[in-house]
Amino acid sequence: MNDKPLPVASIFSYARLLWPRWQRRRVHGRSMEPTLPDGTTVLLDTAAYRHADPQAGDIALAQHPYEPNNKMIKRITAVTEDGRYFLRGDNPNATETTDSRSFGTVPRSHILARITHRFS
């Protein structure tokens, strides 16, 4: 992920051309702080993993394994030998967070998009 915020106007113009590949989403909660503070708007690339596998270090939108309507933004911290993904938030002090420490690894099909930028 590029840590420099992009100007909102230019990113919206570009995103409109490539819709629906690019989508905006707001970060809810403190689990990804300080990288993505609560309320930050991010740009997700829904096609990022069509021809490439998610990698450790990527910040991704993932589907919760037991709550199908719950989508979460987490960092992929490890990929197992059998192709499953370990997800964690960046904030070790976040108390109200759910990640792979509580639900285990997730299959590739649960990794939905890659977070590419945050809005300024």
Kinemage of the C-alpha trace (Angstrom):
@kinemage 1
@onewidth
@group {chain A} dominant
@subgroup {mainchain}
@vectorlist {calphas} color= white
{ca met a 1} P 0.000 0.000 0.000
{ca asn a 2} L 1.201 3.486 -0.822
{ca asp a 3} L 1.329 5.471 2.429
{ca lys a 4} L 0.977 8.868 0.761
{ca pro a 5} L -2.608 10.111 0.691
{ca leu a 6} L -3.886 10.887 -2.797
{ca pro a 7} L -5.914 13.977 -3.649
{ca val a 8} L -9.573 13.021 -3.513
{ca ala a 9} L -10.519 14.707 -6.812
{ca ser a 10} L -7.912 12.891 -8.902
{ca ile a 11} L -8.589 9.497 -7.386
{ca phe a 12} L -12.363 9.871 -7.905
{ca ser a 13} L -11.840 10.811 -11.555
{ca tyr a 14} L -9.665 7.779 -12.145
{ca ala a 15} L -11.919 5.467 -10.145
{ca arg a 16} L -14.994 6.450 -12.171
{ca leu a 17} L -13.276 5.291 -15.353
{ca leu a 18} L -12.510 1.859 -13.959
{ca trp a 19} L -15.646 1.235 -11.907
{ca pro a 20} L -16.564 -1.387 -10.667
{ca arg a 21} L -12.958 -2.615 -10.320
{ca trp a 22} L -12.256 0.182 -7.859
{ca gln a 23} L -14.454 0.786 -4.830
{ca arg a 24} L -14.379 3.052 -1.806
{ca arg a 25} L -14.846 1.773 1.693
{ca arg a 26} L -14.680 3.370 5.110
{ca val a 27} L -12.569 1.813 7.857
{ca his a 28} L -14.623 1.021 10.974
{ca gly a 29} L -12.835 0.462 14.255
{ca arg a 30} L -9.314 0.827 15.546
{ca ser a 31} L -7.862 -2.555 14.590
{ca met a 32} L -5.836 -1.166 11.662
{ca glu a 33} L -4.430 1.895 13.464
{ca pro a 34} L -2.028 3.593 13.005
{ca thr a 35} L -1.940 2.551 9.331
{ca leu a 36} L -5.665 3.146 8.732
{ca pro a 37} L -7.350 5.137 11.503
{ca asp a 38} L -11.059 4.709 12.249
{ca gly a 39} L -13.098 6.625 9.670
{ca thr a 40} L -10.433 6.616 6.948
{ca thr a 41} L -11.744 6.046 3.434
{ca val a 42} L -9.731 3.583 1.359
{ca leu a 43} L -9.689 2.526 -2.267
{ca leu a 44} L -9.994 -1.181 -2.946
{ca asp a 45} L -9.023 -3.014 -6.087
{ca thr a 46} L -11.506 -5.846 -6.555
{ca ala a 47} L -9.502 -7.276 -9.466
{ca ala a 48} L -6.089 -7.283 -7.773
{ca tyr a 49} L -6.173 -10.990 -7.033
{ca arg a 50} L -7.688 -12.272 -10.272
{ca his a 51} L -4.289 -13.139 -11.739
{ca ala a 52} L -2.037 -12.958 -8.681
{ca asp a 53} L -2.267 -14.463 -5.239
{ca pro a 54} L -2.539 -12.331 -2.106
{ca gln a 55} L 0.801 -11.911 -0.352
{ca ala a 56} L 1.865 -11.534 3.258
{ca gly a 57} L 1.974 -7.814 3.969
{ca asp a 58} L -1.019 -6.923 1.768
{ca ile a 59} L -3.911 -5.070 3.352
{ca ala a 60} L -7.067 -6.727 2.099
{ca leu a 61} L -10.836 -6.733 2.321
{ca ala a 62} L -11.853 -10.179 3.530
{ca gln a 63} L -15.071 -11.982 4.333
{ca his a 64} L -15.436 -13.180 7.906
{ca pro a 65} L -15.469 -17.006 7.856
{ca tyr a 66} L -18.518 -17.355 10.132
{ca glu a 67} L -20.420 -14.156 9.334
{ca pro a 68} L -20.913 -13.963 5.538
{ca asn a 69} L -22.222 -10.383 5.629
{ca asn a 70} L -19.250 -9.164 7.686
{ca lys a 71} L -16.454 -7.752 5.520
{ca met a 72} L -13.278 -6.649 7.292
{ca ile a 73} L -10.084 -4.837 6.425
{ca lys a 74} L -7.038 -6.693 7.757
{ca arg a 75} L -3.387 -7.274 6.940
{ca ile a 76} L -2.397 -10.661 5.553
{ca thr a 77} L 0.380 -11.683 7.917
{ca ala a 78} L 1.056 -15.213 6.680
{ca val a 79} L 0.152 -17.679 3.961
{ca thr a 80} L 0.084 -21.339 4.965
{ca glu a 81} L 1.492 -24.170 2.849
{ca asp a 82} L -2.042 -25.204 1.906
{ca gly a 83} L -2.886 -21.697 0.633
{ca arg a 84} L -4.867 -20.339 3.572
{ca tyr a 85} L -4.420 -16.826 4.943
{ca phe a 86} L -3.757 -15.518 8.440
{ca leu a 87} L -5.303 -12.063 8.958
{ca arg a 88} L -4.517 -9.546 11.703
{ca gly a 89} L -5.105 -5.933 12.496
{ca asp a 90} L -2.088 -3.622 12.799
{ca asn a 91} L -3.073 -2.330 16.248
{ca pro a 92} L -1.889 -4.696 18.998
{ca asn a 93} L -3.833 -2.670 21.593
{ca ala a 94} L -7.229 -2.892 19.876
{ca thr a 95} L -9.491 -4.836 22.211
{ca glu a 96} L -12.662 -5.036 20.133
{ca thr a 97} L -11.279 -6.738 17.046
{ca thr a 98} L -11.804 -10.055 15.335
{ca asp a 99} L -9.045 -11.627 13.286
{ca ser a 100} L -7.333 -14.963 12.667
{ca arg a 101} L -6.309 -15.190 16.309
{ca ser a 102} L -9.977 -15.865 17.083
{ca phe a 103} L -11.314 -17.568 13.928
{ca gly a 104} L -8.206 -19.153 12.388
{ca thr a 105} L -7.023 -18.955 8.803
{ca val a 106} L -9.316 -18.163 5.879
{ca pro a 107} L -9.420 -19.702 2.391
{ca arg a 108} L -8.394 -17.792 -0.739
{ca ser a 109} L -12.068 -17.343 -1.680
{ca his a 110} L -12.539 -15.090 1.377
{ca ile a 111} L -9.935 -12.554 0.219
{ca leu a 112} L -12.087 -10.133 -1.786
{ca ala a 113} L -9.962 -7.095 -2.670
{ca arg a 114} L -6.643 -5.363 -2.056
{ca ile a 115} L -6.496 -1.978 -0.348
{ca thr a 116} L -4.375 0.235 -2.592
{ca his a 117} L -4.693 3.797 -1.266
{ca arg a 118} L -6.190 5.875 1.490
{ca phe a 119} L -7.915 9.170 0.840
{ca ser a 120} L -6.592 12.420 2.259
